[in-house]
Amino acid sequence: MKQMKMEEVRKLGLEEIRTKIVDSREEIMKLRFQQVTGQLTDTSRLRALRRDVARMETLLRESERAAVEGAK
């Protein structure tokens, strides 16, 4: 799976983003276990997943702030 770009994340709905965050965090946990046991060969995948999660959380936070600003 390739790293997601911000344009791709923006096309997703909020619920899709939330489920992708949960899925990515589960995958990060699995990869960490593989790393500890010495089974992980592609260590760059951990970094890419962490960055994807950060992108998605940033977008969620932006939408939350926009909703609060719109309510004022």
N, C-alpha and C positions, 0 to 999 in steps of 0.2 A: 504494500500500500504506500502510495507516495504522500508527500507532505501536502497539506491543504493550503491553498492560497486564500487570502482574505476575501477576494471576490467570490470564491466558491462558498465560503462560510456565510457571506452576506445573502446568498441565494437561498439558504436553508431557512426553514421556519424555526421559531424559538423552541418548540418542543423537540424538533429534530436535533437542534444544537445540544439541548440538555441530554438527550439520549446518547449522542455521540461523545459527549464529555464523560458520561458514566462508562461507556464502552472503552474509551481510550484509557481511562484510569485503571480499569480492570486489566487491559492489555499491558499497561506499564507495570502493574504488580506482577503479572506473569513473567514479563521480561526481566524484572529484577530478580525473581527466583532463579531464572535460567542463568543470569549473570553470576549469582552467588555460587551456583553449582557448577559453573564452568561450561555450560551448554550453549550459551549465547555467542553467536558468531558475528552478528551485525549489531555492534554496540551503538551505531549512529541512530538506530531506530528509536532508542530511548529518548534521545535528545529531540528528535523530530516529533515524537508523540507529546512530549512535555510542551513543546512550542505550539503544537496544534491545540492543546488544551488551553494554553494561555490566550491564543487568538480567539477561541470560542468564548472563553470567560470574559474577555474584553468586550466582545460584541454584545454579550448578554448585559453586561454592566452599562454599556452605552445605551441600549434600548431601555433599560430600567431608568436611567437618568433622564432620557428623553420623555418618558412617560410621566415622570414626576414634574419636569419642567412644563410639559403640556398641560398638566392639571392645575398649574398655578395661574 
